[in-house]
Amino acid sequence: MLSSPVGRFRLLALAEAVSWAGLLLGMFFKYVVVENEIGVKIFGPVHGAVFVAYLLVALMMAQRWDRKTLFWALVAAVPPFGTVVFERWAARTGRLDETRDGVQTARD
């Protein structure tokens, strides 16, 4: 899975969403339940690192995508779970397909 840019993108799209969930859960416990910051202290940096990694791998995918697709991939990182929605859309529309030589087929 990690041997191709597409595999890295798919993994980081999921990891970004999971880290968002952890951060949101940490914020819930910090501000609503027990006023304990440990969840935010743990998931804040984790989410930050995964967010940056997702952006970098999305930029690596720029050689396979048109500018519009890249734009939406980058925008998808902002709202919670947007990366999963984008990844599923990209897979459904063929933007994550690979041929034998590892180059995506062009589709719009």
A tleap script that builds the chain and sets N, CA, C and O, in Angstrom:
source leaprc.protein.ff14SB
mol = sequence {
  NMET LEU SER SER PRO VAL GLY ARG PHE ARG
  LEU LEU ALA LEU ALA GLU ALA VAL SER TRP
  ALA GLY LEU LEU LEU GLY MET PHE PHE LYS
  TYR VAL VAL VAL GLU ASN GLU ILE GLY VAL
  LYS ILE PHE GLY PRO VAL HIE GLY ALA VAL
  PHE VAL ALA TYR LEU LEU VAL ALA LEU MET
  MET ALA GLN ARG TRP ASP ARG LYS THR LEU
  PHE TRP ALA LEU VAL ALA ALA VAL PRO PRO
  PHE GLY THR VAL VAL PHE GLU ARG TRP ALA
  ALA ARG THR GLY ARG LEU ASP GLU THR ARG
  ASP GLY VAL GLN THR ALA ARG CASP
}
set mol.1.N position { 0.826 -1.198 0.000 }
set mol.1.CA position { 0.000 0.000 0.000 }
set mol.1.C position { 0.867 1.258 0.000 }
set mol.1.O position { 0.550 2.226 -0.691 }
set mol.2.N position { 1.932 1.252 0.749 }
set mol.2.CA position { 2.774 2.445 0.824 }
set mol.2.C position { 3.800 2.525 -0.293 }
set mol.2.O position { 4.578 3.478 -0.348 }
set mol.3.N position { 3.815 1.546 -1.180 }
set mol.3.CA position { 4.814 1.536 -2.239 }
set mol.3.C position { 4.468 2.462 -3.400 }
set mol.3.O position { 5.319 2.728 -4.248 }
set mol.4.N position { 3.226 2.958 -3.452 }
set mol.4.CA position { 2.838 3.852 -4.541 }
set mol.4.C position { 2.261 5.144 -3.976 }
set mol.4.O position { 1.757 5.156 -2.853 }
set mol.5.N position { 2.329 6.227 -4.740 }
set mol.5.CA position { 1.721 7.478 -4.283 }
set mol.5.C position { 0.225 7.332 -4.010 }
set mol.5.O position { -0.297 7.935 -3.072 }
set mol.6.N position { -0.462 6.538 -4.823 }
set mol.6.CA position { -1.900 6.337 -4.626 }
set mol.6.C position { -2.148 5.637 -3.290 }
set mol.6.O position { -3.057 6.018 -2.552 }
set mol.7.N position { -1.362 4.637 -2.979 }
set mol.7.CA position { -1.507 3.928 -1.714 }
set mol.7.C position { -1.230 4.831 -0.530 }
set mol.7.O position { -1.954 4.797 0.465 }
set mol.8.N position { -0.182 5.642 -0.632 }
set mol.8.CA position { 0.119 6.594 0.447 }
set mol.8.C position { -1.002 7.608 0.604 }
set mol.8.O position { -1.380 7.965 1.720 }
set mol.9.N position { -1.536 8.073 -0.532 }
set mol.9.CA position { -2.627 9.043 -0.459 }
set mol.9.C position { -3.842 8.433 0.239 }
set mol.9.O position { -4.430 9.059 1.122 }
set mol.10.N position { -4.214 7.232 -0.147 }
set mol.10.CA position { -5.394 6.590 0.444 }
set mol.10.C position { -5.201 6.372 1.946 }
set mol.10.O position { -6.120 6.617 2.728 }
set mol.11.N position { -4.026 5.918 2.351 }
set mol.11.CA position { -3.747 5.693 3.761 }
set mol.11.C position { -3.787 7.000 4.549 }
set mol.11.O position { -4.379 7.058 5.626 }
set mol.12.N position { -3.163 8.037 4.018 }
set mol.12.CA position { -3.135 9.312 4.736 }
set mol.12.C position { -4.496 9.995 4.750 }
set mol.12.O position { -4.804 10.718 5.697 }
set mol.13.N position { -5.315 9.787 3.730 }
set mol.13.CA position { -6.678 10.332 3.754 }
set mol.13.C position { -7.456 9.724 4.917 }
set mol.13.O position { -8.175 10.431 5.622 }
set mol.14.N position { -7.315 8.436 5.115 }
set mol.14.CA position { -7.984 7.772 6.234 }
set mol.14.C position { -7.367 8.201 7.563 }
set mol.14.O position { -8.090 8.492 8.516 }
set mol.15.N position { -6.040 8.243 7.633 }
set mol.15.CA position { -5.366 8.635 8.873 }
set mol.15.C position { -5.721 10.065 9.260 }
set mol.15.O position { -5.862 10.363 10.446 }
set mol.16.N position { -5.867 10.946 8.289 }
set mol.16.CA position { -6.231 12.332 8.584 }
set mol.16.C position { -7.619 12.393 9.207 }
set mol.16.O position { -7.842 13.153 10.149 }
set mol.17.N position { -8.549 11.603 8.691 }
set mol.17.CA position { -9.903 11.568 9.245 }
set mol.17.C position { -9.902 10.977 10.652 }
set mol.17.O position { -10.602 11.474 11.535 }
set mol.18.N position { -9.124 9.924 10.864 }
set mol.18.CA position { -9.058 9.311 12.201 }
set mol.18.C position { -8.431 10.280 13.196 }
set mol.18.O position { -8.892 10.385 14.333 }
set mol.19.N position { -7.385 10.987 12.782 }
set mol.19.CA position { -6.768 11.952 13.693 }
set mol.19.C position { -7.707 13.115 13.984 }
set mol.19.O position { -7.685 13.662 15.087 }
set mol.20.N position { -8.535 13.503 13.010 }
set mol.20.CA position { -9.569 14.517 13.253 }
set mol.20.C position { -10.524 14.032 14.339 }
set mol.20.O position { -10.860 14.769 15.266 }
set mol.21.N position { -10.958 12.765 14.205 }
set mol.21.CA position { -11.889 12.194 15.194 }
set mol.21.C position { -11.259 12.199 16.582 }
set mol.21.O position { -11.919 12.546 17.561 }
set mol.22.N position { -9.993 11.820 16.671 }
set mol.22.CA position { -9.313 11.847 17.963 }
set mol.22.C position { -9.217 13.242 18.530 }
set mol.22.O position { -9.423 13.441 19.727 }
set mol.23.N position { -8.907 14.211 17.691 }
set mol.23.CA position { -8.816 15.593 18.159 }
set mol.23.C position { -10.184 16.111 18.597 }
set mol.23.O position { -10.290 16.775 19.628 }
set mol.24.N position { -11.220 15.818 17.835 }
set mol.24.CA position { -12.560 16.250 18.228 }
set mol.24.C position { -12.992 15.602 19.538 }
set mol.24.O position { -13.619 16.252 20.374 }
set mol.25.N position { -12.667 14.346 19.719 }
set mol.25.CA position { -12.980 13.658 20.969 }
set mol.25.C position { -12.200 14.278 22.130 }
set mol.25.O position { -12.749 14.496 23.210 }
set mol.26.N position { -10.926 14.558 21.899 }
set mol.26.CA position { -10.121 15.225 22.920 }
set mol.26.C position { -10.681 16.588 23.287 }
set mol.26.O position { -10.695 16.953 24.462 }
set mol.27.N position { -11.143 17.347 22.299 }
set mol.27.CA position { -11.745 18.659 22.562 }
set mol.27.C position { -13.050 18.513 23.333 }
set mol.27.O position { -13.346 19.326 24.209 }
set mol.28.N position { -13.828 17.489 23.017 }
set mol.28.CA position { -15.076 17.240 23.731 }
set mol.28.C position { -14.786 17.002 25.218 }
set mol.28.O position { -15.441 17.574 26.089 }
set mol.29.N position { -13.800 16.156 25.486 }
set mol.29.CA position { -13.466 15.877 26.887 }
set mol.29.C position { -12.858 17.105 27.572 }
set mol.29.O position { -13.087 17.331 28.760 }
set mol.30.N position { -12.089 17.890 26.827 }
set mol.30.CA position { -11.470 19.073 27.428 }
set mol.30.C position { -12.501 20.133 27.782 }
set mol.30.O position { -12.458 20.696 28.876 }
set mol.31.N position { -13.415 20.409 26.883 }
set mol.31.CA position { -14.316 21.540 27.072 }
set mol.31.C position { -15.684 21.183 27.640 }
set mol.31.O position { -16.375 22.058 28.161 }
set mol.32.N position { -16.092 19.917 27.553 }
set mol.32.CA position { -17.447 19.558 27.961 }
set mol.32.C position { -17.465 18.643 29.179 }
set mol.32.O position { -18.200 18.900 30.132 }
set mol.33.N position { -16.682 17.600 29.160 }
set mol.33.CA position { -16.838 16.549 30.160 }
set mol.33.C position { -15.991 16.795 31.406 }
set mol.33.O position { -16.537 17.072 32.475 }
set mol.34.N position { -14.689 16.701 31.288 }
set mol.34.CA position { -13.846 16.707 32.486 }
set mol.34.C position { -12.824 17.837 32.539 }
set mol.34.O position { -12.054 17.925 33.495 }
set mol.35.N position { -12.805 18.684 31.550 }
set mol.35.CA position { -11.840 19.780 31.479 }
set mol.35.C position { -10.400 19.291 31.637 }
set mol.35.O position { -9.593 19.904 32.336 }
set mol.36.N position { -10.098 18.173 30.971 }
set mol.36.CA position { -8.765 17.600 30.973 }
set mol.36.C position { -8.189 17.736 29.567 }
set mol.36.O position { -8.831 17.355 28.587 }
set mol.37.N position { -6.990 18.274 29.473 }
set mol.37.CA position { -6.380 18.576 28.172 }
set mol.37.C position { -5.613 17.423 27.543 }
set mol.37.O position { -5.089 17.588 26.441 }
set mol.38.N position { -5.524 16.282 28.176 }
set mol.38.CA position { -4.634 15.233 27.693 }
set mol.38.C position { -4.973 14.787 26.268 }
set mol.38.O position { -4.070 14.533 25.472 }
set mol.39.N position { -6.263 14.690 25.939 }
set mol.39.CA position { -6.656 14.278 24.591 }
set mol.39.C position { -6.200 15.264 23.530 }
set mol.39.O position { -5.747 14.869 22.456 }
set mol.40.N position { -6.322 16.540 23.835 }
set mol.40.CA position { -5.891 17.575 22.889 }
set mol.40.C position { -4.372 17.605 22.791 }
set mol.40.O position { -3.821 17.804 21.708 }
set mol.41.N position { -3.692 17.409 23.921 }
set mol.41.CA position { -2.227 17.404 23.899 }
set mol.41.C position { -1.678 16.231 23.092 }
set mol.41.O position { -0.606 16.333 22.495 }
set mol.42.N position { -2.409 15.123 23.075 }
set mol.42.CA position { -1.959 13.964 22.311 }
set mol.42.C position { -2.362 14.089 20.850 }
set mol.42.O position { -1.524 13.984 19.954 }
set mol.43.N position { -3.664 14.315 20.613 }
set mol.43.CA position { -4.160 14.292 19.240 }
set mol.43.C position { -3.897 15.577 18.466 }
set mol.43.O position { -3.938 15.560 17.236 }
set mol.44.N position { -3.632 16.678 19.136 }
set mol.44.CA position { -3.309 17.916 18.428 }
set mol.44.C position { -2.068 17.771 17.555 }
set mol.44.O position { -2.133 18.006 16.348 }
set mol.45.N position { -0.940 17.388 18.145 }
set mol.45.CA position { 0.265 17.207 17.328 }
set mol.45.C position { 0.150 16.056 16.326 }
set mol.45.O position { 0.675 16.140 15.216 }
set mol.46.N position { -0.539 14.982 16.722 }
set mol.46.CA position { -0.718 13.860 15.795 }
set mol.46.C position { -1.499 14.327 14.578 }
set mol.46.O position { -1.111 14.059 13.441 }
set mol.47.N position { -2.604 15.027 14.822 }
set mol.47.CA position { -3.409 15.518 13.702 }
set mol.47.C position { -2.608 16.504 12.852 }
set mol.47.O position { -2.687 16.472 11.624 }
set mol.48.N position { -1.845 17.371 13.494 }
set mol.48.CA position { -1.029 18.325 12.748 }
set mol.48.C position { -0.037 17.637 11.819 }
set mol.48.O position { 0.118 18.031 10.663 }
set mol.49.N position { 0.632 16.613 12.327 }
set mol.49.CA position { 1.613 15.887 11.513 }
set mol.49.C position { 0.936 15.135 10.365 }
set mol.49.O position { 1.431 15.143 9.238 }
set mol.50.N position { -0.185 14.490 10.650 }
set mol.50.CA position { -0.890 13.749 9.600 }
set mol.50.C position { -1.467 14.715 8.572 }
set mol.50.O position { -1.471 14.414 7.378 }
set mol.51.N position { -1.955 15.871 9.020 }
set mol.51.CA position { -2.486 16.895 8.124 }
set mol.51.C position { -1.403 17.348 7.134 }
set mol.51.O position { -1.647 17.429 5.930 }
set mol.52.N position { -0.228 17.636 7.648 }
set mol.52.CA position { 0.873 18.070 6.780 }
set mol.52.C position { 1.284 16.942 5.828 }
set mol.52.O position { 1.538 17.188 4.649 }
set mol.53.N position { 1.349 15.720 6.330 }
set mol.53.CA position { 1.696 14.579 5.474 }
set mol.53.C position { 0.660 14.402 4.371 }
set mol.53.O position { 1.016 14.128 3.224 }
set mol.54.N position { -0.625 14.557 4.710 }
set mol.54.CA position { -1.683 14.452 3.696 }
set mol.54.C position { -1.500 15.531 2.630 }
set mol.54.O position { -1.594 15.241 1.437 }
set mol.55.N position { -1.243 16.759 3.042 }
set mol.55.CA position { -1.047 17.832 2.064 }
set mol.55.C position { 0.130 17.533 1.148 }
set mol.55.O position { 0.052 17.766 -0.058 }
set mol.56.N position { 1.222 17.018 1.712 }
set mol.56.CA position { 2.390 16.705 0.896 }
set mol.56.C position { 2.110 15.592 -0.104 }
set mol.56.O position { 2.513 15.680 -1.264 }
set mol.57.N position { 1.424 14.550 0.339 }
set mol.57.CA position { 1.133 13.457 -0.588 }
set mol.57.C position { 0.105 13.898 -1.627 }
set mol.57.O position { 0.148 13.429 -2.764 }
set mol.58.N position { -0.815 14.786 -1.261 }
set mol.58.CA position { -1.750 15.327 -2.253 }
set mol.58.C position { -0.986 16.133 -3.298 }
set mol.58.O position { -1.303 16.063 -4.485 }
set mol.59.N position { 0.009 16.890 -2.870 }
set mol.59.CA position { 0.825 17.631 -3.829 }
set mol.59.C position { 1.641 16.685 -4.716 }
set mol.59.O position { 1.892 16.988 -5.883 }
set mol.60.N position { 2.051 15.546 -4.164 }
set mol.60.CA position { 2.741 14.543 -4.984 }
set mol.60.C position { 1.805 13.987 -6.056 }
set mol.60.O position { 2.252 13.607 -7.139 }
set mol.61.N position { 0.526 13.941 -5.756 }
set mol.61.CA position { -0.455 13.433 -6.718 }
set mol.61.C position { -0.743 14.450 -7.823 }
set mol.61.O position { -1.439 14.128 -8.786 }
set mol.62.N position { -0.227 15.651 -7.700 }
set mol.62.CA position { -0.490 16.698 -8.686 }
set mol.62.C position { -0.035 16.296 -10.085 }
set mol.62.O position { -0.592 16.775 -11.073 }
set mol.63.N position { 0.956 15.435 -10.186 }
set mol.63.CA position { 1.405 14.988 -11.508 }
set mol.63.C position { 0.382 14.094 -12.188 }
set mol.63.O position { 0.441 13.905 -13.403 }
set mol.64.N position { -0.554 13.540 -11.429 }
set mol.64.CA position { -1.584 12.661 -11.971 }
set mol.64.C position { -2.924 13.364 -12.144 }
set mol.64.O position { -3.759 12.928 -12.936 }
set mol.65.N position { -3.126 14.429 -11.420 }
set mol.65.CA position { -4.432 15.103 -11.392 }
set mol.65.C position { -4.375 16.443 -12.104 }
set mol.65.O position { -3.310 17.037 -12.275 }
set mol.66.N position { -5.552 16.903 -12.513 }
set mol.66.CA position { -5.639 18.275 -13.011 }
set mol.66.C position { -5.699 19.219 -11.807 }
set mol.66.O position { -5.806 18.773 -10.665 }
set mol.67.N position { -5.629 20.494 -12.065 }
set mol.67.CA position { -5.587 21.484 -10.975 }
set mol.67.C position { -6.860 21.496 -10.142 }
set mol.67.O position { -6.814 21.702 -8.929 }
set mol.68.N position { -7.977 21.280 -10.784 }
set mol.68.CA position { -9.255 21.271 -10.065 }
set mol.68.C position { -9.309 20.128 -9.047 }
set mol.68.O position { -9.751 20.316 -7.914 }
set mol.69.N position { -8.861 18.961 -9.459 }
set mol.69.CA position { -8.849 17.814 -8.549 }
set mol.69.C position { -7.889 18.055 -7.398 }
set mol.69.O position { -8.215 17.763 -6.248 }
set mol.70.N position { -6.712 18.584 -7.694 }
set mol.70.CA position { -5.756 18.901 -6.638 }
set mol.70.C position { -6.338 19.934 -5.678 }
set mol.70.O position { -6.196 19.796 -4.463 }
set mol.71.N position { -6.983 20.952 -6.203 }
set mol.71.CA position { -7.608 21.972 -5.356 }
set mol.71.C position { -8.576 21.335 -4.372 }
set mol.71.O position { -8.535 21.634 -3.178 }
set mol.72.N position { -9.454 20.451 -4.867 }
set mol.72.CA position { -10.449 19.829 -3.993 }
set mol.72.C position { -9.811 18.868 -3.000 }
set mol.72.O position { -10.309 18.708 -1.886 }
set mol.73.N position { -8.713 18.228 -3.392 }
set mol.73.CA position { -7.994 17.356 -2.453 }
set mol.73.C position { -7.446 18.170 -1.290 }
set mol.73.O position { -7.512 17.737 -0.139 }
set mol.74.N position { -6.905 19.350 -1.587 }
set mol.74.CA position { -6.361 20.212 -0.538 }
set mol.74.C position { -7.474 20.802 0.330 }
set mol.74.O position { -7.332 20.877 1.551 }
set mol.75.N position { -8.565 21.217 -0.282 }
set mol.75.CA position { -9.700 21.766 0.471 }
set mol.75.C position { -10.315 20.696 1.380 }
set mol.75.O position { -10.788 21.005 2.474 }
set mol.76.N position { -10.306 19.446 0.927 }
set mol.76.CA position { -10.906 18.351 1.699 }
set mol.76.C position { -10.214 18.137 3.039 }
set mol.76.O position { -10.798 17.536 3.940 }
set mol.77.N position { -8.993 18.613 3.186 }
set mol.77.CA position { -8.269 18.435 4.441 }
set mol.77.C position { -8.776 19.350 5.548 }
set mol.77.O position { -8.463 19.128 6.717 }
set mol.78.N position { -9.550 20.369 5.204 }
set mol.78.CA position { -9.965 21.348 6.206 }
set mol.78.C position { -11.160 20.875 7.038 }
set mol.78.O position { -11.061 20.873 8.265 }
set mol.79.N position { -12.279 20.478 6.439 }
set mol.79.CA position { -13.399 20.035 7.291 }
set mol.79.C position { -13.155 18.617 7.818 }
set mol.79.O position { -12.505 17.806 7.158 }
set mol.80.N position { -13.677 18.329 8.999 }
set mol.80.CA position { -13.514 16.971 9.527 }
set mol.80.C position { -14.058 15.921 8.553 }
set mol.80.O position { -15.159 16.063 8.020 }
set mol.81.N position { -13.281 14.886 8.336 }
set mol.81.CA position { -13.640 13.724 7.514 }
set mol.81.C position { -13.769 14.045 6.022 }
set mol.81.O position { -14.215 13.198 5.248 }
set mol.82.N position { -13.388 15.247 5.615 }
set mol.82.CA position { -13.440 15.613 4.203 }
set mol.82.C position { -12.497 14.795 3.342 }
set mol.82.O position { -12.771 14.566 2.164 }
set mol.83.N position { -11.385 14.351 3.921 }
set mol.83.CA position { -10.432 13.569 3.141 }
set mol.83.C position { -11.003 12.214 2.748 }
set mol.83.O position { -10.704 11.702 1.669 }
set mol.84.N position { -11.820 11.631 3.617 }
set mol.84.CA position { -12.440 10.342 3.287 }
set mol.84.C position { -13.471 10.532 2.178 }
set mol.84.O position { -13.559 9.719 1.258 }
set mol.85.N position { -14.244 11.602 2.269 }
set mol.85.CA position { -15.231 11.891 1.224 }
set mol.85.C position { -14.518 12.104 -0.106 }
set mol.85.O position { -14.941 11.574 -1.133 }
set mol.86.N position { -13.432 12.884 -0.087 }
set mol.86.CA position { -12.685 13.122 -1.324 }
set mol.86.C position { -12.070 11.829 -1.850 }
set mol.86.O position { -12.142 11.559 -3.049 }
set mol.87.N position { -11.474 11.034 -0.980 }
set mol.87.CA position { -10.832 9.791 -1.412 }
set mol.87.C position { -11.841 8.853 -2.073 }
set mol.87.O position { -11.540 8.237 -3.095 }
set mol.88.N position { -13.016 8.745 -1.503 }
set mol.88.CA position { -14.043 7.878 -2.093 }
set mol.88.C position { -14.505 8.416 -3.447 }
set mol.88.O position { -14.723 7.647 -4.383 }
set mol.89.N position { -14.653 9.733 -3.546 }
set mol.89.CA position { -15.042 10.336 -4.820 }
set mol.89.C position { -13.942 10.103 -5.865 }
set mol.89.O position { -14.226 9.738 -7.005 }
set mol.90.N position { -12.693 10.319 -5.464 }
set mol.90.CA position { -11.578 10.151 -6.397 }
set mol.90.C position { -11.466 8.697 -6.856 }
set mol.90.O position { -11.172 8.437 -8.022 }
set mol.91.N position { -11.695 7.767 -5.964 }
set mol.91.CA position { -11.652 6.356 -6.343 }
set mol.91.C position { -12.797 6.023 -7.297 }
set mol.91.O position { -12.603 5.314 -8.284 }
set mol.92.N position { -13.980 6.532 -6.998 }
set mol.92.CA position { -15.158 6.246 -7.826 }
set mol.92.C position { -15.023 6.833 -9.225 }
set mol.92.O position { -15.508 6.245 -10.192 }
set mol.93.N position { -14.380 7.968 -9.342 }
set mol.93.CA position { -14.259 8.639 -10.635 }
set mol.93.C position { -12.971 8.264 -11.381 }
set mol.93.O position { -12.681 8.833 -12.433 }
set mol.94.N position { -12.209 7.325 -10.850 }
set mol.94.CA position { -11.021 6.848 -11.536 }
set mol.94.C position { -9.767 7.657 -11.313 }
set mol.94.O position { -8.747 7.385 -11.946 }
set mol.95.N position { -9.803 8.627 -10.449 }
set mol.95.CA position { -8.625 9.459 -10.223 }
set mol.95.C position { -7.562 8.766 -9.376 }
set mol.95.O position { -6.439 9.259 -9.265 }
set mol.96.N position { -7.903 7.638 -8.784 }
set mol.96.CA position { -6.929 6.869 -8.014 }
set mol.96.C position { -6.578 5.555 -8.690 }
set mol.96.O position { -5.927 4.701 -8.087 }
set mol.97.N position { -7.003 5.384 -9.938 }
set mol.97.CA position { -6.665 4.171 -10.678 }
set mol.97.C position { -5.197 4.209 -11.080 }
set mol.97.O position { -4.634 5.265 -11.370 }
set mol.98.N position { -4.598 3.021 -11.088 }
set mol.98.CA position { -3.223 2.904 -11.549 }
set mol.98.C position { -3.168 1.873 -12.670 }
set mol.98.O position { -3.867 0.859 -12.644 }
set mol.99.N position { -2.335 2.154 -13.635 }
set mol.99.CA position { -2.087 1.165 -14.678 }
set mol.99.C position { -0.894 0.326 -14.255 }
set mol.99.O position { -0.356 0.517 -13.164 }
set mol.100.N position { -0.482 -0.591 -15.097 }
set mol.100.CA position { 0.644 -1.465 -14.741 }
set mol.100.C position { 1.913 -0.686 -14.436 }
set mol.100.O position { 2.687 -1.089 -13.568 }
set mol.101.N position { 2.143 0.422 -15.132 }
set mol.101.CA position { 3.370 1.180 -14.895 }
set mol.101.C position { 3.231 2.218 -13.790 }
set mol.101.O position { 4.160 2.988 -13.547 }
set mol.102.N position { 2.082 2.250 -13.115 }
set mol.102.CA position { 1.912 3.132 -11.974 }
set mol.102.C position { 1.403 4.510 -12.295 }
set mol.102.O position { 1.316 5.354 -11.403 }
set mol.103.N position { 1.057 4.771 -13.561 }
set mol.103.CA position { 0.559 6.076 -13.947 }
set mol.103.C position { -0.942 6.001 -14.080 }
set mol.103.O position { -1.477 5.076 -14.691 }
set mol.104.N position { -1.614 6.965 -13.516 }
set mol.104.CA position { -3.069 6.963 -13.560 }
set mol.104.C position { -3.571 7.241 -14.958 }
set mol.104.O position { -2.975 8.021 -15.701 }
set mol.105.N position { -4.667 6.602 -15.314 }
set mol.105.CA position { -5.309 6.890 -16.583 }
set mol.105.C position { -6.019 8.227 -16.467 }
set mol.105.O position { -6.551 8.557 -15.407 }
set mol.106.N position { -6.031 8.995 -17.539 }
set mol.106.CA position { -6.640 10.325 -17.520 }
set mol.106.C position { -8.138 10.211 -17.696 }
set mol.106.O position { -8.619 9.640 -18.674 }
set mol.107.N position { -8.873 10.762 -16.737 }
set mol.107.CA position { -10.329 10.817 -16.800 }
set mol.107.C position { -10.799 12.147 -16.242 }
set mol.107.O position { -10.149 12.724 -15.370 }
set mol.108.N position { -11.896 12.622 -16.727 }
set mol.108.CA position { -12.506 13.851 -16.175 }
set mol.108.C position { -13.865 13.601 -15.743 }
set mol.108.O position { -14.535 14.510 -15.254 }
savepdb mol mol.pdb
quit
